[in-house]
Amino acid sequence: MAAALAVLLFACRGTPQATPSLGEAFVGPSTLNLRSDIPTQSAAVAVVRHGDRLQILQHRRSFLKVRAPNGAEGWTDERQLLAASDMASLKDLAARAARMPSQGRAIADADLRVHIQPAAKSPSFLALQANEKVDVLTHITRPRTDLPRAPLVLPPPKKQTVAAKKHSRKEPGIPPPPAPKPPPPPDNWLHLSRPDLPEAPSPQGANPEAPSLSDDWSLVRAADGQSGWVLTRRLRMAIPDEVAQWAEGHRIVSYFSLGTVQDGGEKKDIWLWTTLQGQQPYDFDSFRVFVWSLRRHRYETQYIERNLKGYGPVLIEPVALAAGKGKTVEGQHPGFSLCVEKKDGLRYRRAYALVNTSIRFAADRACEAPQPPEFGLTPPSGAPAAQTAPAPTETFAQRFKRRLKALTHGWL
């Protein structure tokens, strides 16, 4: 009996206690190897996947020792992990992306990683294969810098400073003598305060006027519904080459089919696209409509507007067209609308109707409010908010005509 008790006590004594947790984190990449030590050449002890909950055990510089759901413990870079607030923001981004209208399909030129933020060093939770198609939702141009994320481990609390002396000194009975007057300025103080003194030489190779590098990122939605950010230059819009050849060096931002034209036994789409040249603070600077010519059997420009400050999204929707001169017919027509900033600095959503194969301007209305910043993006402090145009008011003549039509039931 005594021997068995001794063996039991020895076994309990040799069992190591679990390391207490410092917090929790979630896996950012699609798969992540946990290593036995900090160096990258260390052996992998476990493989965890995107969204797995990990317990943080130790923190050394930018590395964390974590415990996986299966109990395995290993090291990883803290930049590959997300806080609970980051996971909530990522889910909110996916929910909003599911409701956003597609601005066209794009093809990945090669194997491409989808990031949780528009930053190259942010975790990648999805991989696209070469020639895989995705829906393009929006894009943003931003500097090549990291985006802030919530800290995984809170810094240790600061130690309270102990007063050098517990008791303050008693004030002397005799007051101290007055302080001496400050010395007068030197005789050549005017010369010393001249602003044209030689500047200190700048460090070798420094160029303060050099522009900061930036990249254009696109928010995409994969076939399975997952959404994230990819570099725009790694995508190719999937509009047919017989139309894309007229881009003239501009980047195709969005494209849509407005309808079809029958040419013998073949149907040809009527294409609308928006394009942009260079990096601009707006989404597109021109839009264009291509119609298939039944006489020349090729695409030709039916309508074009240039030198715009346009903002997404472009909406394909029915457009009401009022009766006017020519052959235009009153009523609902297929069409589109897009948001354009005019010279007054306000944004208007301009609607255009497709009548047969012709484009007719329909009306202006107020643009919808811009969407909130995406995950990890905060608007700059003091930046003016985008102003949308006020809703158009009905004139007296329009009100009189509408009421007269209602009273006569359309007889007049």
C-alpha positions in Angstrom: 0.0 0.0 0.0 2.8 2.4 0.9 4.7 1.6 -2.3 1.6 2.3 -4.5 1.1 5.6 -2.7 4.7 6.6 -3.3 4.4 5.8 -7.0 1.3 7.9 -7.3 2.9 10.8 -5.6 5.9 10.6 -7.8 3.8 10.6 -11.0 1.8 13.6 -9.8 5.0 15.4 -9.0 6.4 14.9 -12.5 3.4 16.2 -14.4 4.2 19.8 -15.7 1.6 22.5 -15.1 0.0 24.2 -18.1 1.4 27.6 -18.9 -1.1 30.4 -18.0 -2.5 32.3 -21.0 -1.7 36.0 -21.6 -4.6 36.4 -24.0 -6.1 35.0 -27.2 -5.5 35.5 -30.9 -6.9 34.2 -34.2 -5.0 32.8 -37.2 -4.8 35.3 -40.1 -3.4 33.3 -43.1 -5.2 30.3 -44.7 -2.6 28.0 -43.1 0.1 28.8 -40.6 3.0 26.6 -39.2 3.8 26.8 -35.5 7.5 26.3 -35.0 9.3 24.7 -32.1 11.5 27.9 -31.6 11.7 31.5 -32.9 14.1 30.9 -35.9 12.3 30.3 -39.1 14.3 27.1 -39.8 12.9 25.5 -36.6 10.8 22.4 -37.1 7.0 22.8 -37.4 5.1 21.3 -34.4 1.5 22.0 -35.7 -0.4 23.5 -38.6 -3.4 25.9 -37.8 -5.9 27.4 -40.2 -7.5 30.8 -40.7 -9.9 31.7 -37.9 -8.5 29.1 -35.4 -8.5 30.5 -31.8 -5.0 30.4 -30.1 -3.9 31.0 -26.6 -0.9 33.4 -26.2 1.7 32.0 -23.8 4.9 34.1 -24.3 5.9 37.3 -26.0 9.4 38.0 -27.3 10.0 41.0 -29.5 7.6 40.4 -32.5 7.1 36.7 -31.8 4.5 34.9 -29.8 4.4 31.4 -28.3 0.8 30.1 -28.7 -1.2 27.1 -27.9 -3.3 25.5 -30.7 -6.8 24.1 -30.2 -5.3 20.6 -30.2 -2.9 21.5 -27.3 0.3 21.9 -29.4 2.5 24.8 -28.5 4.8 26.7 -30.9 6.1 30.1 -32.0 5.0 32.4 -34.8 5.2 36.0 -36.0 2.6 38.2 -34.3 1.9 39.9 -37.6 0.2 36.7 -38.8 -2.3 36.7 -36.0 -5.5 38.8 -35.5 -7.2 40.1 -32.4 -10.9 39.5 -31.7 -11.7 43.0 -32.9 -9.8 42.3 -36.2 -11.9 39.2 -36.8 -15.1 41.2 -36.2 -13.9 43.8 -38.7 -13.0 41.2 -41.2 -16.5 39.5 -40.9 -18.1 43.0 -41.2 -16.1 43.6 -44.4 -17.2 40.2 -45.8 -20.9 41.0 -45.0 -20.7 44.4 -46.7 -18.8 43.0 -49.7 -21.6 40.4 -50.2 -24.1 43.3 -50.8 -21.8 45.4 -53.1 -22.6 45.3 -56.8 -19.9 43.8 -59.0 -18.0 46.2 -61.2 -16.9 43.5 -63.6 -15.1 40.1 -63.6 -11.3 40.0 -63.5 -8.7 37.2 -64.1 -5.7 36.5 -61.9 -2.6 36.6 -64.1 -0.8 34.2 -61.8 -1.2 32.6 -58.4 -2.4 35.4 -56.2 -2.8 35.9 -52.5 -5.9 37.7 -51.1 -5.1 39.9 -48.0 -7.3 41.0 -45.1 -6.1 44.6 -45.6 -4.8 46.6 -48.6 -1.2 46.2 -47.3 1.5 43.8 -48.6 2.5 42.6 -45.1 -1.0 41.9 -43.9 -2.0 38.2 -43.5 -3.3 36.4 -46.6 -6.2 34.1 -45.9 -7.0 33.0 -49.4 -5.0 32.0 -52.5 -6.3 32.5 -56.1 -5.1 30.2 -58.8 -3.8 31.5 -62.2 -6.7 32.3 -64.6 -9.3 32.2 -61.7 -12.0 34.8 -62.0 -13.3 37.1 -59.2 -15.7 39.9 -59.0 -14.1 43.4 -58.6 -16.1 45.5 -56.1 -14.0 48.7 -55.5 -10.5 49.9 -55.4 -8.3 52.2 -53.3 -4.9 53.8 -53.7 -2.8 54.0 -50.6 1.0 54.3 -49.6 3.1 51.2 -49.1 2.8 51.2 -45.4 1.4 48.8 -42.8 -2.1 49.4 -41.5 -2.8 49.5 -37.8 -4.3 46.5 -36.0 -5.4 45.9 -32.5 -2.5 44.8 -30.1 -2.5 41.1 -29.2 -0.6 41.6 -25.9 -1.1 44.6 -23.8 2.0 46.4 -22.6 3.0 45.8 -18.9 1.7 48.5 -16.6 4.1 51.2 -15.7 5.7 51.1 -12.3 4.7 53.8 -10.0 7.6 56.1 -9.1 8.4 56.4 -5.5 9.0 59.9 -4.1 12.6 60.5 -3.3 11.6 61.8 0.1 8.4 61.0 2.0 8.3 64.2 3.9 8.7 67.6 2.2 11.2 70.0 3.6 10.1 72.7 5.8 10.2 76.2 4.4 13.0 78.2 5.9 12.1 81.1 8.2 14.2 83.6 6.2 13.1 84.0 2.5 15.8 83.4 -0.2 17.4 86.4 -1.9 15.8 87.5 -5.2 17.1 86.0 -8.5 19.5 88.1 -10.5 18.4 89.8 -13.6 18.8 88.0 -16.9 21.8 89.0 -19.0 21.2 91.5 -21.9 21.2 90.2 -25.5 24.5 90.3 -27.4 25.3 93.3 -29.6 25.0 91.4 -32.8 21.6 89.8 -32.0 20.1 91.2 -35.2 22.7 89.4 -37.3 22.3 86.2 -35.4 18.5 86.2 -36.0 18.8 86.6 -39.7 16.8 83.8 -41.5 19.3 83.4 -44.4 21.9 81.4 -42.4 23.3 78.3 -44.3 21.2 75.2 -43.8 22.6 72.0 -42.4 23.6 69.6 -45.2 21.0 66.8 -45.8 22.1 63.2 -45.4 23.6 61.6 -48.4 21.0 60.1 -50.7 18.0 61.8 -48.9 15.5 63.5 -51.2 12.8 65.2 -49.2 10.8 66.0 -52.4 10.7 62.4 -53.6 7.1 61.2 -53.7 6.1 58.3 -51.5 5.4 55.0 -53.3 1.8 53.8 -53.4 -0.2 50.9 -54.7 -3.7 50.4 -56.1 -5.6 47.7 -54.3 -8.9 46.1 -55.4 -11.5 44.6 -53.1 -12.6 41.3 -54.8 -15.2 38.6 -54.1 -14.3 35.0 -55.0 -16.7 32.3 -56.3 -17.2 30.9 -52.8 -18.2 34.4 -51.4 -14.9 35.2 -49.6 -13.8 38.8 -50.0 -10.4 40.5 -49.5 -7.8 42.8 -51.1 -5.4 42.1 -54.0 -3.0 44.3 -55.9 -4.9 45.7 -58.9 -1.9 45.3 -61.2 -2.1 41.5 -60.7 -5.6 41.5 -62.2 -6.8 41.6 -65.8 -10.4 42.7 -66.5 -12.2 39.9 -68.4 -13.8 42.2 -71.1 -13.3 40.7 -74.6 -10.1 41.6 -76.4 -12.1 43.0 -79.4 -13.2 45.8 -77.0 -10.3 45.9 -74.6 -7.9 46.8 -77.5 -9.4 50.3 -77.5 -8.3 51.1 -74.0 -5.5 53.3 -75.4 -3.2 52.7 -72.4 -5.9 53.5 -69.8 -6.8 51.1 -67.0 -10.3 49.6 -67.3 -11.8 50.1 -63.9 -15.3 48.6 -64.5 -17.3 47.1 -67.4 -20.9 46.0 -68.0 -23.1 44.5 -70.7 -26.1 46.8 -71.4 -27.8 44.5 -73.8 -27.1 42.5 -77.1 -27.2 43.1 -80.8 -28.1 40.2 -83.2 -25.8 39.9 -86.1 -26.9 36.9 -88.1 -26.6 33.8 -85.9 -24.3 35.6 -83.4 -25.2 37.9 -80.4 -22.9 40.7 -79.6 -23.0 42.6 -76.2 -23.4 46.3 -75.9 -20.5 47.2 -73.6 -20.1 50.0 -71.1 -16.7 50.6 -69.4 -15.1 53.2 -67.2 -11.3 53.9 -67.4 -8.7 55.7 -65.5 -5.2 57.1 -66.4 -2.6 57.1 -63.7 -3.3 57.2 -60.0 -6.0 59.7 -59.1 -8.1 60.5 -56.0 -11.2 59.4 -57.9 -12.3 56.1 -59.4 -12.5 56.9 -63.2 -12.0 59.8 -65.6 -14.0 58.7 -68.6 -16.7 56.2 -69.6 -17.6 54.8 -73.0 -20.3 52.7 -74.7 -19.4 50.3 -77.5 -22.0 49.0 -80.0 -21.5 46.3 -82.6 -21.8 47.7 -86.1 -24.0 45.5 -88.3 -22.5 47.2 -91.4 -18.8 46.9 -90.5 -19.1 43.9 -88.2 -16.9 45.4 -85.5 -17.3 47.4 -82.3 -17.6 51.2 -82.6 -18.0 53.9 -80.0 -21.6 55.0 -79.6 -21.1 57.4 -76.7 -18.2 58.8 -74.7 -17.5 61.3 -72.0 -14.0 62.3 -70.9 -12.3 64.5 -68.2 -14.5 63.4 -65.4 -14.1 62.9 -61.7 -16.2 59.8 -61.3 -16.8 57.6 -58.3 -18.2 54.1 -57.9 -20.2 52.1 -57.9 -21.6 52.1 -61.4 -25.2 50.8 -61.3 -27.0 48.9 -64.1 -30.7 49.8 -63.6 -33.9 50.7 -65.4 -34.0 54.4 -66.2 -37.2 56.5 -66.6 -37.0 58.7 -69.7 -39.3 61.7 -70.2 -40.8 62.4 -73.6 -38.8 64.9 -75.6 -37.8 65.9 -79.1 -36.9 63.4 -81.7 -37.7 59.7 -81.6 -37.2 59.2 -77.9 -40.0 57.3 -76.3 -41.3 58.1 -72.8 -41.1 55.3 -70.2 -38.7 52.8 -68.7 -35.6 51.8 -70.6 -32.5 49.7 -69.7 -29.7 52.0 -68.6 -27.1 52.8 -66.1 -26.1 55.5 -63.7 -22.8 56.8 -62.3 -21.6 59.3 -59.7 -19.7 62.4 -61.1 -18.3 65.4 -59.3 -19.2 68.7 -61.1 -17.5 72.1 -61.0 -19.5 73.1 -57.9 -17.7 70.4 -56.0 -20.9 68.3 -55.4 -21.5 64.8 -56.6 -24.4 63.9 -58.8 -25.6 60.5 -59.9 -26.2 60.9 -63.7 -28.6 58.4 -65.3 -28.5 57.4 -69.0 -31.0 55.3 -70.9 -30.3 52.8 -73.7 -32.9 53.4 -76.5 -32.3 50.7 -79.1 -28.6 51.2 -79.5 -28.4 54.9 -78.6 -27.5 56.5 -75.2 -29.7 59.3 -74.0 -29.1 61.3 -70.8 -32.1 61.0 -68.5 -31.6 63.0 -65.2 -29.4 64.0 -62.3 -30.1 63.0 -58.7 -28.2 63.1 -55.5 -25.4 60.6 -55.0 -25.7 58.2 -52.2 -23.4 58.8 -49.2 -19.9 57.3 -49.6 -19.3 53.9 -47.9 -17.4 53.9 -44.6 -13.7 53.1 -44.7 -12.8 49.4 -45.1 -11.2 47.3 -42.5 -8.0 48.9 -41.2 -8.6 52.2 -43.0 -9.3 55.4 -41.1 -10.1 58.7 -42.7 -7.5 61.4 -42.1 -8.2 63.9 -39.4 -9.6 67.1 -40.6 -10.3 65.7 -44.1 -13.5 67.2 -45.6 -16.3 64.7 -46.2 -17.5 64.1 -49.7 -20.5 66.4 -50.5 -23.4 65.0 -52.4 -25.8 67.1 -54.4 -29.1 68.0 -52.7 -32.2 66.2 -53.9 -33.8 68.0 -56.9 -36.9 70.1 -55.9 -40.0 70.1 -58.0 -40.9 73.4 -59.7 -44.3 75.0 -59.6 -45.0 74.1 -63.3 -44.1 70.5 -62.7 -46.3 70.3 -59.6 -49.2 71.9 -61.6 -48.8 69.5 -64.5 -48.6 66.5 -62.1 -51.8 67.5 -60.2 -53.7 68.3 -63.4 -52.8 64.9 -64.8 -54.0 63.2 -61.6 -57.3 65.1 -61.6 -58.0 64.3 -65.3 -56.7 60.7 -65.0 -54.4 61.3 -67.9 -57.0 62.6 -70.3 -55.1 65.8 -71.0 
